[in-house]
Amino acid sequence: MQANPSQRSPDEREDKPTQRAVLSLLLHEFPAQVTKEQLRYTSAPTKAKRSGGAVGNLSQVELVWCEGEFVLPTLAARHFDWLELS
């Protein structure tokens, strides 16, 4: 189970915009396959360093699926996006 948002470390809270940017890009590009390198390349210089951590965090909560260098949004992430709740 995921930790309560108030119990997250400052690094995790600062990573929120990067996670949003990564997931947004993956959802926009789907069904095209995006590599971790492409995510670093398309991120702003300050976020490029954090994109790997963002992918790891998104993978941990099952919003993205990683296969080698490829990263794809999961069915759950795509369905949430389709619902247009955010």
C-alpha positions in Angstrom: 0.0 0.0 0.0 1.2 3.5 -0.8 2.3 5.8 2.0 0.1 8.7 3.1 1.0 11.8 1.0 1.9 13.7 4.2 4.4 11.0 5.1 6.3 11.3 1.9 9.9 12.7 1.9 10.6 16.2 0.5 12.3 14.6 -2.5 9.1 12.7 -3.3 7.0 15.8 -3.0 9.3 17.8 -5.2 9.2 15.0 -7.8 5.4 15.4 -8.3 5.7 17.9 -11.2 8.2 15.6 -12.9 6.0 12.5 -12.4 3.1 14.5 -13.9 5.2 15.6 -16.9 6.4 12.0 -17.5 3.0 10.4 -17.3 1.4 13.1 -19.4 4.0 12.6 -22.1 3.6 8.9 -22.0 -0.2 9.2 -22.2 0.0 11.6 -25.1 2.4 9.5 -27.1 0.6 6.2 -26.5 0.6 3.7 -28.3 4.0 4.8 -29.4 6.8 3.3 -27.3 8.9 5.8 -25.5 12.4 5.0 -24.1 13.8 6.2 -20.8 16.4 8.1 -22.9 13.7 9.9 -24.8 12.1 11.0 -21.5 15.4 12.4 -20.3 15.9 14.2 -23.7 12.4 15.7 -23.8 12.5 16.9 -20.1 13.6 20.3 -19.1 17.3 20.3 -18.0 16.3 20.6 -14.4 13.8 17.7 -14.7 16.0 15.5 -16.8 17.9 14.3 -13.8 14.7 13.4 -12.0 12.9 11.7 -14.9 14.5 8.3 -13.9 13.3 8.6 -10.4 9.8 9.7 -11.6 9.7 6.6 -13.8 10.6 4.4 -10.8 8.0 6.0 -8.6 5.3 5.7 -11.3 6.3 2.1 -11.9 6.1 1.4 -8.2 2.5 2.5 -8.0 1.7 0.7 -11.3 1.0 3.7 -13.5 3.7 2.9 -15.9 5.2 -0.4 -17.2 8.9 -0.7 -18.0 10.3 -3.3 -20.3 14.0 -2.8 -20.7 14.5 0.8 -21.9 10.8 1.2 -23.0 8.2 2.8 -20.7 4.4 2.7 -21.3 1.4 3.9 -19.4 -0.5 1.0 -17.8 -4.1 0.3 -18.6 -5.1 1.8 -15.2 -3.3 5.1 -16.1 -4.9 5.2 -19.6 -8.3 4.5 -18.1 -7.9 7.3 -15.5 -6.9 9.6 -18.3 -9.9 8.6 -20.4 -12.2 9.4 -17.4 -10.8 13.0 -17.5 -11.0 13.4 -13.7 -7.9 15.5 -13.4 
